[in-house]
């Protein structure tokens, strides 16, 4: 019987892909971010930007005066997410598309 070989050192943990930053660096850190049903979002109030990633495509929206704090997904194919804010629900198609920064 051969003697046991020494254990190899453990590799350091790396962040999961879903938690990695997927938005442009110049936007800074979002105050709210998350995802559901294949759609993820990040909200940047100082830049008034809401970024939404769906099907690998990131779209930026001008959030105006909305303070986005969450998201819900309607059921059914092609349904757009609805965002929550202190002033009530914010429908994505009610926001104007914008540049990222």
Biopython code that builds the backbone (N, CA, C, O; Angstrom):
import numpy as np
from Bio.PDB.StructureBuilder import StructureBuilder

atoms = [
    (1, "UNK", "N", (0.842, -1.180, 0.000)),
    (1, "UNK", "CA", (0.000, 0.000, 0.000)),
    (1, "UNK", "C", (0.888, 1.245, 0.000)),
    (1, "UNK", "O", (1.892, 1.307, 0.711)),
    (2, "UNK", "N", (0.504, 2.228, -0.804)),
    (2, "UNK", "CA", (1.276, 3.474, -0.901)),
    (2, "UNK", "C", (0.815, 4.455, 0.175)),
    (2, "UNK", "O", (-0.352, 4.446, 0.567)),
    (3, "UNK", "N", (1.726, 5.295, 0.650)),
    (3, "UNK", "CA", (1.303, 6.308, 1.629)),
    (3, "UNK", "C", (0.415, 7.362, 0.963)),
    (3, "UNK", "O", (0.490, 7.576, -0.247)),
    (4, "UNK", "N", (-0.421, 8.010, 1.764)),
    (4, "UNK", "CA", (-1.310, 9.067, 1.246)),
    (4, "UNK", "C", (-0.496, 10.247, 0.737)),
    (4, "UNK", "O", (0.531, 10.607, 1.312)),
    (5, "UNK", "N", (-0.963, 10.832, -0.329)),
    (5, "UNK", "CA", (-0.327, 12.033, -0.867)),
    (5, "UNK", "C", (-0.875, 13.241, -0.124)),
    (5, "UNK", "O", (-2.015, 13.210, 0.338)),
    (6, "UNK", "N", (-0.082, 14.312, 0.001)),
    (6, "UNK", "CA", (-0.589, 15.507, 0.682)),
    (6, "UNK", "C", (-1.744, 16.139, -0.101)),
    (6, "UNK", "O", (-1.813, 16.058, -1.327)),
    (7, "UNK", "N", (-2.637, 16.763, 0.648)),
    (7, "UNK", "CA", (-3.772, 17.448, 0.018)),
    (7, "UNK", "C", (-3.281, 18.672, -0.741)),
    (7, "UNK", "O", (-2.320, 19.326, -0.336)),
    (8, "UNK", "N", (-3.953, 18.972, -1.845)),
    (8, "UNK", "CA", (-3.619, 20.193, -2.579)),
    (8, "UNK", "C", (-4.354, 21.354, -1.940)),
    (8, "UNK", "O", (-5.452, 21.167, -1.417)),
    (9, "UNK", "N", (-3.779, 22.555, -1.968)),
    (9, "UNK", "CA", (-4.455, 23.715, -1.363)),
    (9, "UNK", "C", (-5.766, 24.028, -2.071)),
    (9, "UNK", "O", (-5.910, 23.803, -3.273)),
    (10, "UNK", "N", (-6.705, 24.543, -1.317)),
    (10, "UNK", "CA", (-7.986, 24.954, -1.890)),
    (10, "UNK", "C", (-7.813, 26.225, -2.704)),
    (10, "UNK", "O", (-6.994, 27.083, -2.375)),
    (11, "UNK", "N", (-8.592, 26.333, -3.765)),
    (11, "UNK", "CA", (-8.603, 27.538, -4.591)),
    (11, "UNK", "C", (-9.460, 28.601, -3.913)),
    (11, "UNK", "O", (-10.458, 28.260, -3.279)),
    (12, "UNK", "N", (-9.097, 29.893, -4.027)),
    (12, "UNK", "CA", (-9.945, 30.932, -3.438)),
    (12, "UNK", "C", (-11.296, 30.977, -4.139)),
    (12, "UNK", "O", (-11.408, 30.674, -5.327)),
    (13, "UNK", "N", (-12.313, 31.361, -3.384)),
    (13, "UNK", "CA", (-13.653, 31.492, -3.952)),
    (13, "UNK", "C", (-13.704, 32.659, -4.916)),
    (13, "UNK", "O", (-13.072, 33.692, -4.694)),
    (14, "UNK", "N", (-14.446, 32.492, -5.966)),
    (14, "UNK", "CA", (-14.661, 33.585, -6.915)),
    (14, "UNK", "C", (-16.132, 33.944, -6.881)),
    (14, "UNK", "O", (-16.970, 33.121, -6.512)),
    (15, "UNK", "N", (-16.447, 35.173, -7.267)),
    (15, "UNK", "CA", (-17.846, 35.603, -7.243)),
    (15, "UNK", "C", (-18.640, 34.859, -8.301)),
    (15, "UNK", "O", (-18.114, 34.472, -9.344)),
    (16, "UNK", "N", (-19.901, 34.671, -8.012)),
    (16, "UNK", "CA", (-20.779, 34.029, -8.971)),
    (16, "UNK", "C", (-21.053, 34.972, -10.127)),
    (16, "UNK", "O", (-21.062, 36.190, -9.946)),
    (17, "UNK", "N", (-21.273, 34.430, -11.298)),
    (17, "UNK", "CA", (-21.524, 35.256, -12.483)),
    (17, "UNK", "C", (-22.712, 36.186, -12.285)),
    (17, "UNK", "O", (-22.692, 37.326, -12.747)),
    (18, "UNK", "N", (-23.756, 35.702, -11.596)),
    (18, "UNK", "CA", (-24.961, 36.515, -11.433)),
    (18, "UNK", "C", (-24.734, 37.722, -10.533)),
    (18, "UNK", "O", (-25.494, 38.689, -10.596)),
    (19, "UNK", "N", (-23.688, 37.681, -9.686)),
    (19, "UNK", "CA", (-23.431, 38.815, -8.807)),
    (19, "UNK", "C", (-22.318, 39.709, -9.343)),
    (19, "UNK", "O", (-22.033, 40.753, -8.757)),
    (20, "UNK", "N", (-21.690, 39.319, -10.440)),
    (20, "UNK", "CA", (-20.630, 40.133, -11.024)),
    (20, "UNK", "C", (-21.235, 41.394, -11.646)),
    (20, "UNK", "O", (-22.380, 41.386, -12.098)),
    (21, "UNK", "N", (-20.458, 42.466, -11.663)),
    (21, "UNK", "CA", (-20.920, 43.727, -12.240)),
    (21, "UNK", "C", (-21.105, 43.542, -13.743)),
    (21, "UNK", "O", (-20.186, 43.105, -14.436)),
    (22, "UNK", "N", (-22.277, 43.871, -14.240)),
    (22, "UNK", "CA", (-22.594, 43.725, -15.655)),
    (22, "UNK", "C", (-22.952, 45.068, -16.291)),
    (22, "UNK", "O", (-23.383, 45.107, -17.443)),
    (23, "UNK", "N", (-22.782, 46.159, -15.561)),
    (23, "UNK", "CA", (-23.107, 47.493, -16.054)),
    (23, "UNK", "C", (-21.818, 48.292, -16.235)),
    (23, "UNK", "O", (-20.782, 47.912, -15.690)),
    (24, "UNK", "N", (-21.862, 49.397, -16.993)),
    (24, "UNK", "CA", (-20.663, 50.221, -17.198)),
    (24, "UNK", "C", (-20.119, 50.766, -15.875)),
    (24, "UNK", "O", (-20.880, 51.194, -15.007)),
    (25, "UNK", "N", (-18.818, 50.742, -15.740)),
    (25, "UNK", "CA", (-18.153, 51.161, -14.509)),
    (25, "UNK", "C", (-18.452, 52.612, -14.136)),
    (25, "UNK", "O", (-18.525, 52.938, -12.951)),
    (26, "UNK", "N", (-18.626, 53.486, -15.126)),
    (26, "UNK", "CA", (-18.841, 54.905, -14.831)),
    (26, "UNK", "C", (-20.184, 55.182, -14.145)),
    (26, "UNK", "O", (-20.402, 56.292, -13.659)),
    (27, "UNK", "N", (-21.080, 54.200, -14.097)),
    (27, "UNK", "CA", (-22.345, 54.390, -13.382)),
    (27, "UNK", "C", (-22.176, 54.208, -11.871)),
    (27, "UNK", "O", (-23.046, 54.612, -11.099)),
    (28, "UNK", "N", (-21.076, 53.612, -11.450)),
    (28, "UNK", "CA", (-20.846, 53.386, -10.024)),
    (28, "UNK", "C", (-21.589, 52.156, -9.541)),
    (28, "UNK", "O", (-21.802, 51.206, -10.293)),
    (29, "UNK", "N", (-21.983, 52.187, -8.263)),
    (29, "UNK", "CA", (-22.699, 51.056, -7.668)),
    (29, "UNK", "C", (-24.193, 51.356, -7.631)),
    (29, "UNK", "O", (-24.591, 52.471, -7.294)),
    (30, "UNK", "N", (-25.013, 50.385, -7.968)),
    (30, "UNK", "CA", (-26.459, 50.612, -7.931)),
    (30, "UNK", "C", (-26.965, 50.635, -6.489)),
    (30, "UNK", "O", (-26.381, 49.999, -5.612)),
    (31, "UNK", "N", (-28.043, 51.363, -6.249)),
    (31, "UNK", "CA", (-28.670, 51.337, -4.923)),
    (31, "UNK", "C", (-29.664, 50.195, -4.833)),
    (31, "UNK", "O", (-30.054, 49.788, -3.739)),
    (32, "UNK", "N", (-30.067, 49.684, -5.968)),
    (32, "UNK", "CA", (-30.995, 48.565, -6.007)),
    (32, "UNK", "C", (-30.666, 47.727, -7.233)),
    (32, "UNK", "O", (-30.445, 48.263, -8.319)),
    (33, "UNK", "N", (-30.635, 46.415, -7.057)),
    (33, "UNK", "CA", (-30.407, 45.528, -8.196)),
    (33, "UNK", "C", (-31.002, 44.168, -7.865)),
    (33, "UNK", "O", (-31.208, 43.828, -6.700)),
    (34, "UNK", "N", (-31.268, 43.414, -8.894)),
    (34, "UNK", "CA", (-31.823, 42.085, -8.688)),
    (34, "UNK", "C", (-32.240, 41.488, -10.002)),
    (34, "UNK", "O", (-31.895, 41.989, -11.072)),
    (35, "UNK", "N", (-32.980, 40.422, -9.910)),
    (35, "UNK", "CA", (-33.427, 39.776, -11.121)),
    (35, "UNK", "C", (-34.506, 38.758, -10.838)),
    (35, "UNK", "O", (-34.719, 38.331, -9.703)),
    (36, "UNK", "N", (-35.173, 38.387, -11.899)),
    (36, "UNK", "CA", (-36.250, 37.414, -11.802)),
    (36, "UNK", "C", (-36.587, 36.923, -13.197)),
    (36, "UNK", "O", (-36.667, 37.719, -14.132)),
    (37, "UNK", "N", (-36.783, 35.642, -13.345)),
    (37, "UNK", "CA", (-37.236, 35.050, -14.613)),
    (37, "UNK", "C", (-36.397, 35.472, -15.808)),
    (37, "UNK", "O", (-36.950, 35.830, -16.848)),
    (38, "UNK", "N", (-35.073, 35.437, -15.682)),
    (38, "UNK", "CA", (-34.199, 35.750, -16.804)),
    (38, "UNK", "C", (-34.011, 37.224, -17.099)),
    (38, "UNK", "O", (-33.379, 37.580, -18.093)),
    (39, "UNK", "N", (-34.552, 38.093, -16.248)),
    (39, "UNK", "CA", (-34.389, 39.541, -16.404)),
    (39, "UNK", "C", (-33.689, 40.052, -15.155)),
    (39, "UNK", "O", (-34.077, 39.708, -14.038)),
    (40, "UNK", "N", (-32.657, 40.872, -15.338)),
    (40, "UNK", "CA", (-32.047, 41.508, -14.174)),
    (40, "UNK", "C", (-31.957, 43.006, -14.399)),
    (40, "UNK", "O", (-31.951, 43.490, -15.531)),
    (41, "UNK", "N", (-31.886, 43.730, -13.279)),
    (41, "UNK", "CA", (-31.885, 45.188, -13.356)),
    (41, "UNK", "C", (-30.891, 45.757, -12.353)),
    (41, "UNK", "O", (-30.488, 45.085, -11.404)),
    (42, "UNK", "N", (-30.506, 47.002, -12.582)),
    (42, "UNK", "CA", (-29.676, 47.772, -11.656)),
    (42, "UNK", "C", (-30.122, 49.227, -11.758)),
    (42, "UNK", "O", (-30.290, 49.755, -12.857)),
    (43, "UNK", "N", (-30.313, 49.872, -10.609)),
    (43, "UNK", "CA", (-30.812, 51.246, -10.570)),
    (43, "UNK", "C", (-29.746, 52.168, -10.003)),
    (43, "UNK", "O", (-29.156, 51.887, -8.960)),
    (44, "UNK", "N", (-29.504, 53.277, -10.705)),
    (44, "UNK", "CA", (-28.487, 54.268, -10.359)),
    (44, "UNK", "C", (-29.160, 55.633, -10.222)),
    (44, "UNK", "O", (-29.254, 56.368, -11.205)),
    (45, "UNK", "N", (-29.633, 55.988, -9.021)),
    (45, "UNK", "CA", (-30.418, 57.223, -8.861)),
    (45, "UNK", "C", (-29.647, 58.502, -9.178)),
    (45, "UNK", "O", (-30.223, 59.452, -9.709)),
    (46, "UNK", "N", (-28.341, 58.540, -8.857)),
    (46, "UNK", "CA", (-27.570, 59.761, -9.122)),
    (46, "UNK", "C", (-27.467, 60.047, -10.611)),
    (46, "UNK", "O", (-27.406, 61.205, -11.024)),
    (47, "UNK", "N", (-27.447, 58.996, -11.414)),
    (47, "UNK", "CA", (-27.382, 59.144, -12.876)),
    (47, "UNK", "C", (-28.770, 59.080, -13.515)),
    (47, "UNK", "O", (-28.914, 59.261, -14.724)),
    (48, "UNK", "N", (-29.793, 58.820, -12.688)),
    (48, "UNK", "CA", (-31.168, 58.661, -13.165)),
    (48, "UNK", "C", (-31.249, 57.605, -14.261)),
    (48, "UNK", "O", (-31.858, 57.817, -15.309)),
    (49, "UNK", "N", (-30.615, 56.455, -13.990)),
    (49, "UNK", "CA", (-30.580, 55.374, -14.966)),
    (49, "UNK", "C", (-31.061, 54.068, -14.352)),
    (49, "UNK", "O", (-30.703, 53.711, -13.230)),
    (50, "UNK", "N", (-31.874, 53.375, -15.117)),
    (50, "UNK", "CA", (-32.309, 52.027, -14.811)),
    (50, "UNK", "C", (-31.806, 51.160, -15.953)),
    (50, "UNK", "O", (-32.184, 51.367, -17.106)),
    (51, "UNK", "N", (-30.959, 50.195, -15.638)),
    (51, "UNK", "CA", (-30.457, 49.277, -16.654)),
    (51, "UNK", "C", (-31.176, 47.957, -16.508)),
    (51, "UNK", "O", (-31.354, 47.447, -15.402)),
    (52, "UNK", "N", (-31.587, 47.412, -17.635)),
    (52, "UNK", "CA", (-32.293, 46.137, -17.653)),
    (52, "UNK", "C", (-31.580, 45.217, -18.632)),
    (52, "UNK", "O", (-31.337, 45.584, -19.781)),
    (53, "UNK", "N", (-31.250, 44.029, -18.170)),
    (53, "UNK", "CA", (-30.648, 43.031, -19.053)),
    (53, "UNK", "C", (-31.640, 41.906, -19.259)),
    (53, "UNK", "O", (-32.132, 41.303, -18.305)),
    (54, "UNK", "N", (-31.925, 41.635, -20.523)),
    (54, "UNK", "CA", (-32.839, 40.557, -20.883)),
    (54, "UNK", "C", (-32.317, 39.905, -22.150)),
    (54, "UNK", "O", (-31.997, 40.597, -23.117)),
    (55, "UNK", "N", (-32.228, 38.599, -22.156)),
    (55, "UNK", "CA", (-31.730, 37.849, -23.307)),
    (55, "UNK", "C", (-30.339, 38.306, -23.716)),
    (55, "UNK", "O", (-30.026, 38.339, -24.906)),
    (56, "UNK", "N", (-29.487, 38.665, -22.734)),
    (56, "UNK", "CA", (-28.118, 39.077, -23.012)),
    (56, "UNK", "C", (-27.963, 40.496, -23.511)),
    (56, "UNK", "O", (-26.844, 40.919, -23.801)),
    (57, "UNK", "N", (-29.043, 41.243, -23.622)),
    (57, "UNK", "CA", (-28.994, 42.618, -24.117)),
    (57, "UNK", "C", (-29.306, 43.584, -22.980)),
    (57, "UNK", "O", (-30.307, 43.428, -22.280)),
    (58, "UNK", "N", (-28.440, 44.588, -22.801)),
    (58, "UNK", "CA", (-28.625, 45.597, -21.757)),
    (58, "UNK", "C", (-29.224, 46.850, -22.384)),
    (58, "UNK", "O", (-28.708, 47.372, -23.372)),
    (59, "UNK", "N", (-30.321, 47.327, -21.795)),
    (59, "UNK", "CA", (-30.975, 48.554, -22.243)),
    (59, "UNK", "C", (-31.017, 49.529, -21.083)),
    (59, "UNK", "O", (-31.346, 49.148, -19.960)),
    (60, "UNK", "N", (-30.686, 50.791, -21.347)),
    (60, "UNK", "CA", (-30.715, 51.843, -20.321)),
    (60, "UNK", "C", (-31.973, 52.680, -20.489)),
    (60, "UNK", "O", (-32.412, 52.964, -21.603)),
    (61, "UNK", "N", (-32.545, 53.069, -19.345)),
    (61, "UNK", "CA", (-33.742, 53.910, -19.328)),
    (61, "UNK", "C", (-33.506, 55.106, -18.422)),
    (61, "UNK", "O", (-32.799, 55.003, -17.419)),
    (62, "UNK", "N", (-34.096, 56.237, -18.771)),
    (62, "UNK", "CA", (-34.092, 57.415, -17.910)),
    (62, "UNK", "C", (-35.172, 57.181, -16.859)),
    (62, "UNK", "O", (-36.353, 57.082, -17.190)),
    (63, "UNK", "N", (-34.770, 57.094, -15.599)),
    (63, "UNK", "CA", (-35.727, 56.782, -14.533)),
    (63, "UNK", "C", (-36.502, 58.006, -14.063)),
    (63, "UNK", "O", (-37.445, 57.878, -13.282)),
    (64, "UNK", "N", (-36.117, 59.185, -14.526)),
    (64, "UNK", "CA", (-36.813, 60.400, -14.111)),
    (64, "UNK", "C", (-36.751, 60.571, -12.603)),
    (64, "UNK", "O", (-35.680, 60.460, -12.006)),
    (65, "UNK", "N", (-37.878, 60.836, -11.993)),
    (65, "UNK", "CA", (-37.938, 61.040, -10.545)),
    (65, "UNK", "C", (-38.226, 59.747, -9.776)),
    (65, "UNK", "O", (-38.317, 59.768, -8.548)),
    (66, "UNK", "N", (-38.367, 58.636, -10.476)),
    (66, "UNK", "CA", (-38.669, 57.362, -9.814)),
    (66, "UNK", "C", (-37.466, 56.872, -9.015)),
    (66, "UNK", "O", (-36.327, 56.980, -9.468)),
    (67, "UNK", "N", (-37.722, 56.337, -7.838)),
    (67, "UNK", "CA", (-36.706, 55.708, -6.996)),
    (67, "UNK", "C", (-36.996, 54.205, -6.986)),
    (67, "UNK", "O", (-37.764, 53.722, -6.153)),
    (68, "UNK", "N", (-36.391, 53.487, -7.896)),
    (68, "UNK", "CA", (-36.668, 52.065, -8.094)),
    (68, "UNK", "C", (-36.126, 51.252, -6.913)),
    (68, "UNK", "O", (-34.982, 51.423, -6.492)),
    (69, "UNK", "N", (-36.982, 50.360, -6.388)),
    (69, "UNK", "CA", (-36.554, 49.546, -5.249)),
    (69, "UNK", "C", (-36.793, 48.057, -5.452)),
    (69, "UNK", "O", (-36.382, 47.264, -4.606)),
    (70, "UNK", "N", (-37.432, 47.650, -6.526)),
    (70, "UNK", "CA", (-37.686, 46.235, -6.761)),
    (70, "UNK", "C", (-38.298, 46.005, -8.121)),
    (70, "UNK", "O", (-38.545, 46.942, -8.880)),
    (71, "UNK", "N", (-38.543, 44.727, -8.418)),
    (71, "UNK", "CA", (-39.092, 44.356, -9.717)),
    (71, "UNK", "C", (-40.040, 43.179, -9.546)),
    (71, "UNK", "O", (-39.864, 42.353, -8.650)),
    (72, "UNK", "N", (-41.036, 43.109, -10.399)),
    (72, "UNK", "CA", (-41.895, 41.930, -10.470)),
    (72, "UNK", "C", (-42.108, 41.609, -11.934)),
    (72, "UNK", "O", (-42.075, 42.493, -12.790)),
    (73, "UNK", "N", (-42.322, 40.359, -12.208)),
    (73, "UNK", "CA", (-42.476, 39.916, -13.591)),
    (73, "UNK", "C", (-43.905, 39.459, -13.809)),
    (73, "UNK", "O", (-44.413, 38.633, -13.051)),
    (74, "UNK", "N", (-44.549, 39.975, -14.819)),
    (74, "UNK", "CA", (-45.875, 39.482, -15.192)),
    (74, "UNK", "C", (-45.693, 38.141, -15.872)),
    (74, "UNK", "O", (-44.644, 37.871, -16.457)),
    (75, "UNK", "N", (-46.699, 37.313, -15.797)),
    (75, "UNK", "CA", (-46.604, 36.007, -16.437)),
    (75, "UNK", "C", (-46.928, 36.111, -17.921)),
    (75, "UNK", "O", (-47.623, 37.023, -18.367)),
    (76, "UNK", "N", (-46.409, 35.158, -18.659)),
    (76, "UNK", "CA", (-46.686, 35.117, -20.089)),
    (76, "UNK", "C", (-45.468, 35.486, -20.907)),
    (76, "UNK", "O", (-44.636, 36.281, -20.470)),
    (77, "UNK", "N", (-45.363, 34.914, -22.089)),
    (77, "UNK", "CA", (-44.211, 35.206, -22.954)),
    (77, "UNK", "C", (-44.178, 36.668, -23.376)),
    (77, "UNK", "O", (-45.205, 37.263, -23.700)),
    (78, "UNK", "N", (-42.971, 37.234, -23.364)),
    (78, "UNK", "CA", (-42.794, 38.610, -23.801)),
    (78, "UNK", "C", (-43.267, 39.652, -22.812)),
    (78, "UNK", "O", (-43.307, 40.838, -23.138)),
    (79, "UNK", "N", (-43.628, 39.234, -21.608)),
    (79, "UNK", "CA", (-44.111, 40.192, -20.613)),
    (79, "UNK", "C", (-42.971, 41.065, -20.115)),
    (79, "UNK", "O", (-41.868, 40.579, -19.862)),
    (80, "UNK", "N", (-43.242, 42.346, -19.978)),
    (80, "UNK", "CA", (-42.239, 43.284, -19.479)),
    (80, "UNK", "C", (-42.286, 43.329, -17.956)),
    (80, "UNK", "O", (-43.359, 43.196, -17.367)),
    (81, "UNK", "N", (-41.132, 43.514, -17.312)),
    (81, "UNK", "CA", (-41.139, 43.633, -15.857)),
    (81, "UNK", "C", (-41.784, 44.948, -15.419)),
    (81, "UNK", "O", (-41.807, 45.925, -16.168)),
    (82, "UNK", "N", (-42.306, 44.951, -14.199)),
    (82, "UNK", "CA", (-42.868, 46.149, -13.589)),
    (82, "UNK", "C", (-42.022, 46.444, -12.364)),
    (82, "UNK", "O", (-41.794, 45.560, -11.538)),
    (83, "UNK", "N", (-41.556, 47.673, -12.239)),
    (83, "UNK", "CA", (-40.673, 48.060, -11.138)),
    (83, "UNK", "C", (-41.472, 48.727, -10.032)),
    (83, "UNK", "O", (-42.503, 49.352, -10.280)),
    (84, "UNK", "N", (-40.983, 48.584, -8.813)),
    (84, "UNK", "CA", (-41.649, 49.199, -7.676)),
    (84, "UNK", "C", (-40.889, 50.441, -7.252)),
    (84, "UNK", "O", (-39.661, 50.496, -7.329)),
    (85, "UNK", "N", (-41.640, 51.436, -6.804)),
    (85, "UNK", "CA", (-41.065, 52.680, -6.297)),
    (85, "UNK", "C", (-41.999, 53.197, -5.211)),
    (85, "UNK", "O", (-43.141, 52.747, -5.126)),
    (86, "UNK", "N", (-41.542, 54.131, -4.380)),
    (86, "UNK", "CA", (-42.414, 54.692, -3.354)),
    (86, "UNK", "C", (-43.687, 55.328, -3.916)),
    (86, "UNK", "O", (-44.702, 55.402, -3.223)),
    (87, "UNK", "N", (-43.635, 55.787, -5.167)),
    (87, "UNK", "CA", (-44.810, 56.420, -5.765)),
    (87, "UNK", "C", (-45.710, 55.436, -6.501)),
    (87, "UNK", "O", (-46.684, 55.843, -7.133)),
    (88, "UNK", "N", (-45.391, 54.135, -6.426)),
    (88, "UNK", "CA", (-46.218, 53.119, -7.055)),
    (88, "UNK", "C", (-45.490, 52.370, -8.150)),
    (88, "UNK", "O", (-44.297, 52.590, -8.360)),
    (89, "UNK", "N", (-46.192, 51.479, -8.860)),
    (89, "UNK", "CA", (-45.562, 50.688, -9.909)),
    (89, "UNK", "C", (-45.059, 51.548, -11.072)),
    (89, "UNK", "O", (-45.672, 52.555, -11.429)),
    (90, "UNK", "N", (-43.949, 51.136, -11.645)),
    (90, "UNK", "CA", (-43.360, 51.821, -12.796)),
    (90, "UNK", "C", (-43.246, 50.801, -13.919)),
    (90, "UNK", "O", (-42.483, 49.840, -13.827)),
    (91, "UNK", "N", (-44.010, 51.023, -14.972)),
    (91, "UNK", "CA", (-43.960, 50.119, -16.122)),
    (91, "UNK", "C", (-42.784, 50.496, -17.010)),
    (91, "UNK", "O", (-42.548, 51.671, -17.290)),
    (92, "UNK", "N", (-42.060, 49.490, -17.439)),
    (92, "UNK", "CA", (-40.857, 49.717, -18.229)),
    (92, "UNK", "C", (-41.156, 50.464, -19.521)),
    (92, "UNK", "O", (-40.380, 51.327, -19.929)),
    (93, "UNK", "N", (-42.259, 50.148, -20.161)),
    (93, "UNK", "CA", (-42.564, 50.819, -21.429)),
    (93, "UNK", "C", (-42.985, 52.282, -21.238)),
    (93, "UNK", "O", (-43.171, 52.998, -22.222)),
    (94, "UNK", "N", (-43.136, 52.734, -19.993)),
    (94, "UNK", "CA", (-43.453, 54.141, -19.716)),
    (94, "UNK", "C", (-42.182, 54.983, -19.576)),
    (94, "UNK", "O", (-42.252, 56.211, -19.532)),
    (95, "UNK", "N", (-41.017, 54.323, -19.504)),
    (95, "UNK", "CA", (-39.753, 55.040, -19.356)),
    (95, "UNK", "C", (-39.107, 55.251, -20.723)),
    (95, "UNK", "O", (-39.261, 54.441, -21.637)),
    (96, "UNK", "N", (-38.383, 56.360, -20.836)),
    (96, "UNK", "CA", (-37.697, 56.702, -22.094)),
    (96, "UNK", "C", (-36.341, 56.018, -22.131)),
    (96, "UNK", "O", (-35.607, 56.033, -21.143)),
    (97, "UNK", "N", (-36.007, 55.418, -23.267)),
    (97, "UNK", "CA", (-34.673, 54.830, -23.430)),
    (97, "UNK", "C", (-33.634, 55.937, -23.381)),
    (97, "UNK", "O", (-33.888, 57.068, -23.795)),
    (98, "UNK", "N", (-32.449, 55.588, -22.861)),
    (98, "UNK", "CA", (-31.406, 56.593, -22.678)),
    (98, "UNK", "C", (-30.039, 55.960, -22.894)),
    (98, "UNK", "O", (-29.914, 54.748, -23.076)),
    (99, "UNK", "N", (-29.023, 56.806, -22.871)),
    (99, "UNK", "CA", (-27.637, 56.339, -22.899)),
    (99, "UNK", "C", (-27.272, 55.843, -21.503)),
    (99, "UNK", "O", (-27.913, 56.218, -20.522)),
    (100, "UNK", "N", (-26.262, 55.016, -21.413)),
    (100, "UNK", "CA", (-25.875, 54.446, -20.117)),
    (100, "UNK", "C", (-25.379, 55.468, -19.126)),
    (100, "UNK", "O", (-25.696, 55.355, -17.942)),
    (101, "UNK", "N", (-24.622, 56.456, -19.543)),
    (101, "UNK", "CA", (-24.071, 57.410, -18.566)),
    (101, "UNK", "C", (-24.638, 58.789, -18.735)),
    (101, "UNK", "O", (-24.276, 59.701, -17.993)),
]
sb = StructureBuilder()
sb.init_structure("model")
sb.init_model(0)
sb.init_chain("A")
sb.init_seg("    ")
for serial, (resi, resn, name, xyz) in enumerate(atoms, 1):
    if name == "N":
        sb.init_residue(resn, " ", resi, " ")
    sb.init_atom(name, np.array(xyz, "f"), 0.0, 1.0, " ", f" {name:<3s}", serial, name[0])
structure = sb.get_structure()
